[in-house]
Amino acid sequence: MKMQKMLKRAAAAASGIIVFSGTTSMTTFENADTDVNASVAAEEVSSAADAVTEAASEIAADTAEEKQKMPEDWEKADISEYDSSLTLISYELATPEMAKIGEAADPYAGLSEEERKAREEAVEKKKSALKKGTPSLSKNAAKSRSKAPTAVEIKTSGAFVGDIPDSQPGPTVDAQPGQFAFVTYGWGHGVGMSQNGANFYAAYAGWTYQDILFHYYPGTYLMNTGMTDDEELTIAHEPAGDTLKVVSEIVNREVGGSFSYEAIKAQAVAVYTYLKYNGDDSRDLRGKPNPPQVVIDACEEVLGEALYYDDNYALTVFSASSGGCSANCYEVFYADYPYLRSVPSEYDAAFDPHWGTVKYMDAAEVKKKLETAYHITLSDDPDNWIQPVYSEETGYVTEVCIDGQTTAKGYPFSMMMGLKSSKFNLTYTHD
C-alpha cells in the first residue's frame, strides 16, 4: 500500500516510441521476416509510426538543450550517428536535443554540379557494395524455417519480493519566482524491461534472468533458435560478425559489465530477440567494442535464446529505468502488444538514481520552447500552459494540453522539454 500511494503521488507519464521517416530503400519494418508474423506486426507498427510521426512533427524545437549524460555504465547509442534508413527508434534517445525533428539539411549544399554528381555516384557505389555484403531478409527467413526452435529449460527462482526498503527522500523543490519545476521519475520511454529494475531484482530479490524476462514481458516463453552457428546478424544493415560478438557488443553498450550477472543475461536475451524480431538486424541498437569477459560469458550462457509470443518473436523493447512501473505500450506506442503491459518495478523508489530528478526552467524559456514547438502564441497565464493528462493505472503522462490550444503526446513532449522521462509532475512558482 505504501508503494502504491507513493507511486500515485509521483505523477507520471506515458512515453512514446520516436519515429523517424526513412527515405532510402533500406529494409523497413514492413519487410520483416515472414516467420515472425510480420504482416500483423507491420500493420500495428505502421499505425503507431504514422501516429507518433504526426505528433513528433509538431514539436520541432530550435533551442539547444544542455546535454544530459548517463553515468559511464549507461552509455547509450548516439542517434546522431544513425543513417536515414531508420524508421523505428525503440528505446530512449541519448540526449533530449536528439528528439528534435526539422527539415533535413542538403548534404551537398555548396558543391558545384560536378562535385555533387561525383559525391552522389560515390554514395551509390557504397550502397551497392553494402547491399551485396548484407544478408537478405529472405535468406535469413529461409534459414529460420529450416530449423525448429527448441524449448529452453525453465530456471526460474521462485524468489519472493519481500519487504521493499523505504523510498528515497523526496526531492527538494526550491523554485524561484517565475520558474517551473519538473520532477521526473525514471529514464526513457518506460515500455518493456527496465534495465535498472532488472538489476535490482537480480541483486535484491535473487531473481534469475528468466524471472526478470517473464516479469517484464508477461505471457512470453523462451526458445532456443538453434541458428547461432550460421545466422548472419547485422548492425545498421552491415555485417557485424558472429552472434556472440554482435550480442555481447550491444549488451556492453546497453549495461556494461557492472550489473548483476543474471541481469546481464536478461539483457542479452532481450537484445537477441530484438534482432530476430527485426529480421536479424539491430535497427536502432549499436554495439560497443571490447566487452569485458563477464559480458561475453553471460551472453554465451544464453546464446540463441529468444522470447516468443504466440509462436513469433516478441518485440523486446527496453529503457534505462521506469520510475516504479513500466508503461502500457498502447498508451505510448499506440499498438497493443499483450506482453507490453504495465508491471511493477518495485525497487525503483528505494534505489533508482533517476527517481525524483528536478529540472528548473524560467517561464520565459518554457514559453519560447512551447511557442516554437507548437507554433502558437501562449496566453499570459503560465498556470494554463502545461496541463498533463495522467494514466490512471500507471501515472505516466499520456498527453499534454498546451494552453487549451493544442494537445501533444506525453513522451515527445517530455523529450522536447529536455526531461528524462514522461513520468513527471510540475509546479509553477508565481512572481
Secondary structure, DSSP 8 states (H G I E B T S, - for coil): -HHHHHHHHS--------B----SSS--GGG--GGGTHHHHHHHHHHHHHHHHHHHTT----S--------GGG----GGGS-TT--B--S--SSGGGG-------TTTT--HHHHHHHHHHHHHHHHHHHHHS--HHHHHHHHHHS--EE-------------------------TTEEEEEEESBB--BSEEHHHHHHHHHHS---HHHHHHHHSTT-EEEE-S-TTT---EETTEE---HHHHHHHHHHHHTTTSS-HHHHHHHHHHHHHHHHHTTTB-TT----SS--HHHHHHHHHTTTEEEEETTEE----EESB-TTB-B-HHHHTSS--TTS---B-TTHHHH-TTEEEEEEEEHHHHHHHHHHHHT----S-GGGT-EEEE-TTT--EEEEEETTTEEEEHHHHHHHTT-SBS-EEEEE---
